[in-house]
Amino acid sequence: MKISKNTIGFIVVILLGLIASGFAFSYLLLPRDVFFWDESHHALYGLNIHRDLSNFDWVSFWVDTNHQGYWPFLHSWFLGLTFLIFGVSYDTARLLSLFFFYGSIIVIYLISLNMDRKRGWLIGIISSGFFILSPVVLNFGTNCMLEMMGICISLLAIYVYLLALDKKRLSYYLLLGVILSLALLTKYEFAALLAPVIFFSALWELVEKYRKIKSMEPGELKSQKKIRAFAVNKKKEMVWLAKNWFYRYGLVFMVVALVGITWVLLPPVERKLGLIAFKWNIASLKSDAPFAFLPRFTFYIKSLFIDYNLSFVLGSLMLLSLPIAFIKDYKRIKVRLLILAVIIPYIILSAIIEHQEHRLFLTIAPFLFILTGYITLKIFEWIKSRTGYFRKVWIITGLFLLILMFYEFYIYFPKILNHAYNYYGIVNKPFEEKKENLKDVLDFFHEKIPREASISSLIIGQHLTPYTQIFHFRDWKAPYFGPFMINHPYFLNSAYFISLKVEKDSPYYESFKDTGDGLNKLNKWNNYLETQLEERSINIFADKYFKDLKLKALIYRNLKT
């Protein structure tokens, strides 16, 4: 039995995905240190859901689900289930993103295949390769963040939309609404960027079909009766077009609206609305923002070269693929959908959202990768058509481009790996000997202090957050008072106090300094503990110097308790 090229391509992508995921797991995920700030939030939400599910505590499950407002709850549900299956750890918290990383690779191939039935398998392999080798994608595929889950759901939404355009069944539009709702419940931004893409694509589709019907002429009809009948049918067709369009896309956005409104109106309503308003206030443009449009507009273009593709050649190809696709194939509804999936979110991120981060481009990048794969194949076909029967020229050109890509891979792969791993300033690097890390510091506290004893800590940093500390001490049998509980009446009456003394040349010095005045708070905490030590209210229970981190961990025992 002959295997089709599409099947071969699918097998290749599955194998590439498995190799990339296995590599990312071994050399990017496992060597990572403790959570950074946002990771620790998401991990703690997942831990709460895991506890509720483990204890069949549905009241707490309801409370912990609806307590989330700044980010919706869906990721915490998936993470809670991941913890149930694989156990609770830093690695399993990040494993969920790796699953969605692999899923995204598969969906990218399916979208490519749907775009071009004949050459889609090649487009899928090329675009999946771009995705796999993107430093930021590798980074977010191996951390405990919402981005990779949101990317996978967004890709799935576009794929279902493409199927809906082919099948023209309401069930597919209903499914599209459900998937778009899942994007909303993962992170508001994903739905906010994706919904306008679907709306404007649908609107463009409506206008095109309306113009086509409007341009229809009666032709050689001479009878006035037949001409009037033609006009009536033409009008009916326009009405049917409008109704059909409204039913299909009204269903999509009705589902999203119902899910969104239901989520917000579930108590605590005021908390959710307050957090959403707070988030919008941080992200939205301020009065003087229009004067800074150009830097905002070019920010993500620079990010394409600096963070998403370290190769100048491939980065340039990606940048040029958008205008080439628009000029050459904008009339093809499927190509146009991907063009809109890049342009509309880019405009929103540049012209409306003031807060800019490299990771926000993640919502755009996969669609740009697919377009680049599509245009790359078109360029090859154009070269082939120009060379005609000169097969040798075609082969030489192909080999040259292949060698260039391998050269780019050889030169830039170490940089890709280093960039992906150290995106947030992690100390350890892949392929290097094991060094001390912040897990070791927390393990030192965890192992030395009796589990039945209460602890107070005023340690706060980007890589050693209060939420990370709670996650690390998740099996503690006594209260753990973190930095956000400083006003608690028992904060200064704990059995043990923990602290750090961070040297200026420590790799984490800036992490403490730049996080909510964390270094200043830590210094004040150390001064207080020194005073208590002089007054013999406490004593040093244990200490350890971590030479790789250039910091000292101290445990004080409270002699008053």
N, C-alpha and C positions, 0 to 999 in steps of 0.2 A: 504493500500500500504506500502510495506516494504521500509524503508529508508536505503540506503547503508551506510557503515562505512565511506566512503569518504565524503558523504554529512554531516554526523554527525560530522566528524572531522572539516569540513569547517565551520559548524555552531559554534562549540566550539571555533575555532580560531577567527571567527568574533566577538564573545562575549568577548573573552579574549582581543582582540584588542580594542574593545570599552571600556572595563573596564580600561585597561592600559592607553588608550588615555585620558579618562575622569579623571583618577587619576592624570596623568601627567599634564593635563591642570589645574586642581584645586590646586595641591600642588607643582608643579614645575614651570609652566609657569606664572600663575597669580601673585605669590609673587615676581617674579624677579624684579630687579631694572632696571636702564637704560642700554643701549647697551654697551658692551665692544668694543674694537677697530674694529675688522673685522665686527662684527654685524652692527655697525653704517655705515660702507661703503655700505653694501648690502641694508640696510634699506633706505639710502639716494638715491641709484640708483632706488629702487622700488618706492620711493616717486616721483622722477622725471618722471618716466614712468606713474605713476598714474595721475599726473598733466597734462601730455600731452594727455592722453586718455580722461580725464574729459573735457578738452578744445577742443578736436578734433584737436589738433595742431600736424599734421603729420610731419611737418618739424622739430619741436623740438623732436618729437618721434624718428625720424631718427637720429638726432644728438645725443640724449641721449643714444640711443641704441649703436651706433658705437663709442661713446666716451669711452665706456668700453673696455679695452684691457687687463688689468692685470687679470681680470676675465671676461669671456664672458657674454653675455647679458641675457641668457634664464631665469635665476632665477629672474632677475628684471622684466621681462614680467609677470611671474606668480605672483610675489609679487604685481606688479601694479594692476593686476586683483583682487587679494585678497583685496587690499585696496579699490577698487571700490565697491566690494560686502559687505565687513564688516566694512568699515571705516578705517581711519588712526590712529594707536596707536602703542605703544610698544607691546601690547598683540597680535594684529592682524598681526603684522610683524612676530611674532614668531609662529603664528597659522599655517602658510604655512608649516613649518617643521613638525608640528604635523600631518598634513594631509598625508605627505609623510611617516612619521613614521608608520601610520596606513596602508597605501598602501604597505609598505615594509613587514609588517607582513603577509598580504594576499599573496603577491608574494612568500615569503618564503614557505608558505604552498603549493602553486601550484608547485613550483620546487620540493619539497619533494614528492608530489603526482606523479609527472612525473618520478622521479627516481625509485620508487617502487610502482607499481599499487596495490599490495596486502597490504603492510604495510606502504605505504606512508602517510596515514592519521595520524598514530602514530608518524612517523618521523617529520611530519609537526607540530604537537602539541608540541613535545619536543623542536625542533629547534626554533619555534616561542617563546616558553617560555624563552629560552636562550637569544633571542634577546630583549624581553620585560624587562628582569631583568638585562640587562647590564648597568652599571652606565653611561658609555660614550654615549651609544645609547640614554638613557633617557635624558641626558644633551643636546645632539645635536638634539633630537626630540622636544626640547622646547626652542630653540633659533633661531635667525635669521641668519642662516648660510647656506652654499651651500651643506654641507655634506649629510644631510638626503635626499635631492632631488637627489643628485648624487648616493647615495646608492640604492634608489628605482629604478632609471633608470638602474643602473648596474645589479640589480637583474632581472629586466624586460628583459634586453638584454640576460642574461643567460637563462631565461625561454623561450624566443623566439628561442634561439639557440637550446635548447632541443626539441622544437616543430619542428624546421627545420630538425633536425636529424631524427625525427619520420616520418614527412610528405614528406620530400625530394622534396619540391616544391620551385621554385625560388622565389615565392612571399614571403615566410618566410625569405629567405636570404636577400631580398630587405628590408623587415621590420627590420631585424636585423641591416642592415646598417643604416637605419633611426634612430633607437634607440641608436646605438653607436654614431651617429652624435649628438643626443640630449645630450649624456654624455659629448661629446667634448664641446658643447655650454653651458654646465652647469659649468664645470671646466675642464681645459685641463688635469689635472692629472688623472681624472677618465677614460678618453679615452686612455691615455698613459699607464695605468695599465691594462685596460681591453682588448685592441686590441691585445697585445702579447699573452694573454690567448687564445683568439679565433684562432689566427694564428697558435700557436703551437699545439693546440688541433686538428685543421684541418690538419696540417702537419702529426701529429701522425696517424690520421685516414687514410690519403693517403698512408703512408708507410705500415701500416697494410694491407690494401686492395691490395697494389702492391705485397707485399710478398705472400699474399694468392693466387693471380693469378699466380705469378711466380712459386709457389710450385706445381701448378697443373701438373699432369703427364698424358700422353696418356693412361696409364693403359694397357689393353689387346689388344690395337690396333696393328695389325701386318702389315697392308698394308701401304707402304710408302706414298701412296697418302693420306690416312686418317691421317697419322701422320703429313704430311705437312699441311693439312687443319686444323688440331688441332693447330699447331704452328701459322698459320696465324690468326686463330680466337683468340688465346691467345694474339697475338700482337695487334689485333684490340681492344680487351677488355682493354688492358693496355692503348692504345691511348684514348679510350672512357673514361676510368677512369680519366686520366689526364685532358682531356677537360672538363668533368663534374665537376671535382674539381675546375678547374680554373674558369669556368662560375659561380659557386656558390659563392666561396670566393672572386673571382675578383669583383663580383657585390657588395659584402659587403664593401670591402675596397675602391672601386671606389666611392661609395656613400659618405663614410666618407671623402675621399680625396677631392671630389668636394665641399662638405659643408665646410670643413676646409679652403680650398684655397679661396673660395668665401668670407668667413667671414674675412679672413686676408686682402684680396685685396680690400675690401670696404673701402673707405676713412674714417678717416685718416690712411693711410697705415703705414707711418713712426712711428706714435704714437703707433700703435698696435705692430709692430715689435719690437720697442724699449722696450715696457713694457714686451713683451714675453721674449726678450733677458735678460732683467733685472731680471725677475722671474727665468729664468733658471740659471743665474749666482749665484743667492742666493741659489738655491736648489742643484746645481750640485757639484760633487766631486772636491776637490782641489788637488794639487800635493801631499800633505802629507797625504791625506785621507786614502789610502790603509793600512797605519800602524794602523789605528783605526777601522779596519773592525770588530774585535770581539766585541767591545762595541756596535757598530752599529747593528750587527747581533743579539745580545742578548737584545737589547733595547725593541723590540716589544714583545719578549717572556716575559720579565718582565712586560711589559704593560698589557699583557693578564691577569696576576694575580693582578696587582695593580689597573688597570683602567677598564678593561672589565669584570672581574669576580673576586669578592673579596673572593670567596670560593676556598680554596686550592684544595679540592676534585674535584669540577667541573672543575676548571682550569686545573688540571692535566689530567682529562679525555679529555678535549678539546685538550690539547697538544699531548696526545697519539693517539687521533683519526686519525691524519694525517698519521703517519707511519703505523698504523693498516689498514687503508683504502687502502693505497698504496700496502702493502704486500698482502692483501686478495683479493682486487677487482680492481686493476689498469687496468685490461683488459676490464672491463665494461666501455664503452666510456662515459657514463653519470657520473659515479663516478670519472673517470679520469678527466673529465672536471672540477669538483669541486676541485679536488686535485690541478690541474694546476691553478685554480682561487685563491688558497691560496699560492702556492709555487712561481709562477712567480712574482706576485706583491711584495711578501716578499723579493725576491732576488733583485728586482729593488730598493725597498725602502732601503735595507741594503747595497747593493754593488754599487749603482749608485747615489742615492739621499743622499747628506750629511745632509741636513736639516731634522731633525727628530722631530716629534711631535706625541703625543699619538693618535691624531685624524686621522693621516694618515692610521692607522691600520683599520679604519672603512671600508675601501674598501675591506678588507680581511675578517673581523670578521663574517659577515652574512654567507659566504660560509663555514667557519670553524664551525659555529653553526649547519648548515645543516649536514655537515659531522659527527659532534659529535652526532646529533640525530640519524643518520644512524647507526653509530658504537654502540651507546647505545642499540639500538634495536637488533643488531647482537649479542651483549654480552648477552642480555636476552635470545635470541634464542639458543645461545650456551649452556648457563646454563640449559635451559629446555631440550635440547637434551642429555646432560650429565646425568641429573637426571632420564631420561627415564620415567618409570611409577610412580616414587616417586613424586606424585603430591604435597604432603605436603612440600617436600624440595623446589620445585619450588615456591610454594606459600610463604613459609617462606623467601626465598631469595628475592622475589619480594617485600614483605612487609618491609624487612630490608632496601632495597635500597630506597623504598618510604619514610620510616621514616627518613632515612639519608638525603634525599632531603628536606623534610619538616623542619628538624632540621637546615640544612644549610640555608634554606629560613628564618627561625625564627631568627637565629643568625645574618645573614648578611644583611637582608633587611634594618634595620635602617642605616647600613653603606652605603649600595647602595644608599639610599635616600639622605643621607648627602653628599656623594661623587658627586652624579649627580647634586645636587643643588649648591654645593660650588666649582665646578670644576675651576671656575675663581675667587674664593675668594669673593663671594657675602656675604653681612653681614647677611641679614635676612635668617632664616631657616624655613622650613615647620613646622607647628604645634606650632609655637611660636607666642607670641603676636606681634602686628604690631609695628615696630620700624621706626624711621626716616631713609630715604634713599636719594640717590642722585636725585631721581625724585622730592622729596620735596624741595631740594635746587634749582633746575631749576624752579620749580613751584613758589618759592618765588620770583625769578628774574622776571618771566613771569607775575605774578600778580601785582607786585609793580610798574613796569615801564610802562608808557603809550605806547600803541602799535604803536603810530605814531612816537615814538622817536627812533633815531638810537642808537645802542649799540656797544661797543668795548669790547672784552674779550681776555685775554691771558691765559685762563685756559686750560690746556692740560694734560690729564691723561689717563691711560688705560681704566678706567671706566667712564671717562667724556671727551670724545673725541670732537674735533671740529665738527665732523659730527653729533654726538649726539646732540650737542647744536643747530646746524642748523635744525635738525629734530624736536627738541622740540619747536623751535621758527618758525615753518613752516607757521604759520598764521600771522607772523609779517608784518606790513605795512610799515616798514622803514628798511634801511640796517642793517644787523647784521654782524659786522666785527669780524671774529674769528682769532685764532692764526696764521693761514696761510695767513692772509691778513695784517700782521703787517706793510708791506711796502706800503700799500695803502695810498694815500695822505690824506684821511679823517679819517684814523684810530684814530688819536689823537684828532680829532675834533668832535667826536660823542657827542650826547646829554647826554649819560650815559656811565659809565664804571662799569664793574662788576669784582669782584675778590673773592678769598677765602684765608683764613688763616688756614692752616692745621697743627694740632698738631702732634708731633712725634708718639704718641700712637694711632693716628687715624687709623682705619682699611684700609684707602685708602692712607696712607702716602707713602707706597712703590709703589703704583699705579702711583702716581705723580712723584716719584723719578726716576722710571725706564723707563718712557715713554719719549724718546727724550729730556732728560734733562728738563722734565716738571716742576719739583720742583724748579730748579734753575731759570727758566724763570718766574715762578710764584712769586718767591721771588723778582726778579728784577722788576717785574710789580708792586708788592706791595710797593717797595721802591720808584718807580717813583710816584705812587699815593700818598704816604705819603708826598713826596716833594711838589707835586701840592697842597696837602691839606694845608701844611704849608704856601705856597704862596697864599693861598685863591683863587686859580684858580678853585678849585672844593670844594664841601662839601659832607658830608655823607648824602645821601638821605634816606637810610634805611639799617639796618643790623639785622642779626639773628644768634644766636648760636645754632648749632645742637648737642645736648649732646651725642646722640647715635653715631654720626659720628665723634665727637670731631673736629669739624671745624666751622669756622665762615664765613658766607656769607655777603659780603658788596656790596652796590650799591652807587656809587658816581655820583653826578650830575655835569655836566660841566657848570661852570658859565660864560664861554666865549661865549657860543652859545646862 
